[in-house]
Amino acid sequence: MRPAEAPFVAKQAWQGEMLGQVFAGTSKQKHDKSKGDLVDLISKEGEDLRVIAVWGTSGDLGMASIVNAAYENPSIKKKFSCRAWARVMHPFNPSDFVHSLVKQFRSAEGVDILLETEKTGQELAEEFSRYVNERSYLIVLNDLSTFEEWNEIKICFPNNMKGSRIILCTPQVEVASLCAGQESLVLELKQLSVDQTIYAFYERDRTKLSSPTSRSNEATTSTNNNPMVPTDAIRRNQSKGGDGRKEIPKSITRIKTIASALEESQLIGREREKYDIVKLISNQPNLKLSVISVWGMGGIGKTTLIKDVFQTQKLSGMFEKRACVTVMRPFILKDLLERLITQLNAESSEKKASIDLMIGTGSKTSMMGVEELTKELSRILKGKKCLIVLDDVSSNGEWDHIIQCFPKFDNTCLIVVTTREESIAKHCSVKHENIYKLKVLAYDDALELFTKKFSFNYIIFGKWRSFYISDKMRLLRVLDLEGTSGLLDHDIVHIGKLLHLRYLSLRGCEHFYHLPDSLGNLRQLQTLDVMDTNITKLPATITKLRKLQYLHCGDTTIDDDDTLESTLEDFPKPMQNKLCFLTVLSTFFCVFYCAPQISSAKPDIERNRHDVYAAFCCAFFPFAVGLINPGCVVMPGGIWKMKALQTLGIVNLARGEVVLQGIRRLTNLRKLGVAGVNMNNSEEFCFALADLWNLESLLVWSKGKPGLCGCLDGLSSPPKKLQSLKLYGNLVKLPEWIQGLHNLVKLSLRSSRISEHDAAMQVLGELPNLTIMRLLENSFQGEELCLSFPLKAFPSLTVLEMDLRGNIKSVKFEERARTEIEETTSPEIEERASPEIEERASTEIEEAASPKLELIQFRGSTDQANAGLFSGLASLPSLKEFILQNNDVYKDDFLEDVQAQLAQNPSGPVLKRI
């Protein structure tokens, strides 16, 4: 899967179908009896805290009713004095979660308790701890989607030895199996239809072999790929259930089939490598920090292997704290530290401290800077034996940033790094014996892996062929058609038959104009990517996709001035009106519809009439009458139903407020892209943004003029978690609320035409965490544009991209006057340098203009790129690269001037031309 944020696609589809086939025709129990089975599981004697995970083969249909029947059972209500039912929100919010549970706990004590005043985080933590430590509790958690969520949640619930129970409802079979325990049993609760059967996973009772119902309804699974089969189930040919009824037996083969269907994605052909790495970790000395590097080419299974190693039982007992994180692109150190700290805290064995952390400091990590997070990491690791896995380190620079954040005192922390490059592995690991090369799979193992995975993941490269997809591929989970040439609308008209599809990508299929209504049948779909296609409207049935989390659409590469009016200007004068334009389009439509084979100049494009109709009726005609804008999509009403959405965009807001009102209710959104913001809808748009408190990335795009001018000024309370902001369109002046974006990491401006240059640079320079800034074409306007980077400004800026083709006169990085520090550069004086001088040098670096700037990427034109355009390059203390785009347009004197400044820089930055 190419998009970085695409989720892990579970094996739920094919496993569910296998389970359905295995259980088909066996032990036909009455429906009311099945409800009693769950009650029996909950009521089963035992003081230990027990977890019961409920899963359905076709999603959550009917799951809630079965669980609720047991939850409201009179005997259950009498048994548990504390009961609560909560939905796990995405992203998970610890404070809201605990508050919801406490509120339900209180309800059992009367109305007066409910009317108590709101408590502080510390008071809430103490009250929650009192409930779960002193009483027998029953908790139902609905919509648990990942095992990582469970790891974060379970630290709240101590084993108080009062017979407490937790019921988890999850759409993922792996999550159900893992949460129930190392060796879990499977109980069929209810078969609602041929496609939907509800199962309960629960841990084997180690004190006695009998279960609350007949063993003929059970199968044992193991998360360590060693299926455990109950011995009495093997011996018996027939058994009687609790009501004396005879039940059809399950053979050994059937039980093994179930266990096989439920097993985790196992390693194939990597047993030796796993053994070697586990041994390497186990044999590390306990005296100081050690680093092990695992390297190998992309796609050979480094991530799968190292995560399997991380979960090995032998290692879990060796370390007090563990964390496994992937280094995301683009690299943001603050984000990495936040995820590390969250996982390390989740490993804490001190339950009350963990609850306090979830409610208090855990929710504050997003407000910390890198320095504060580094101190917090040191506090957590100090005196602890820790294992940390950093997956996919892609550069020496990333590693240098990361390792600086680890405490310098001696400890027993061990870091495992995976990377694709041998040079990076050597840079990370000092000792040669700690570098492990992962080779490609042997032929037989690769063939076995391909055979097992082919039915579930399908990625197509190159030219499309009609036989690539058939309706027999019903178990397909991943369909990646990105960049496939020759793919047309009619090729996926039957896409709705792939009911188990989780991931669908048509990105870059430029001849695609329309998605079929059958898309609404893909109820398990989690990611839909139609970016860089010609799709401008999504079908109304898309609102049925309640599990959709990532919806990528639109194309931001389209010119900001590409409007209908600008398109008409390219035609001869007699045709520069809409009526003539429509007449020409209608003529072409008639010709191409009658002879679709002549509609394309490319021989590999084989359009039929369906494709011609889709292209004209879904794109050309709506554009001609102003109903759509290229680069964004029109969403149907009812978008508010898609509550699982975390990524949405680019959505056209220009036509009506219904979509805006729907977006306002999608409070789980983390990434949003919109186009068509104007003065008519700007107020409603600002109201919607204020409600999206989880938003981390925002793109706002408006073509032509007046564009965004004045449209964003009404936003009084921008999302506090916002880390990435892209403003494309005529802005003229920066909105005042930008200066309050203290968590902003990335900023892109394009066609914003900001006139107050100095004021804008002053505001942007004070953003404490701004790391990446892109000033693209027409970001600023003016007859003589002079950009200045003041001293002490842009304290965190690492990457600066400038596309300033226009009236740019100068780009100046202000320099400090020459000081005593710069005069102590000879070896003799350096030897006598006092600590005071070294400290002063460090201070001056921090107070320089853009002290952390490592990369400048510039794109200009021949007329403006003269000697003296840039100044102060020699004073940038961290600069490593200066990249020039449009290599062939720059004059020699400009190149010589830039090269001379870089040569004077002590950091030794290089000039690159691309």
Order of alpha helices (4+ residues) and beta strands (2+ residues): alpha-alpha-beta-alpha-alpha-beta-alpha-alpha-alpha-beta-alpha-beta-alpha-beta-beta-beta-alpha-beta-beta-alpha-alpha-beta-alpha-alpha-beta-alpha-alpha-alpha-beta-alpha-beta-alpha-beta-alpha-beta-beta-beta-beta-beta-alpha-alpha-alpha-alpha-beta-alpha-beta-alpha-beta-beta-beta-alpha-beta-beta-beta-beta-alpha-alpha-beta-beta-beta-alpha-beta
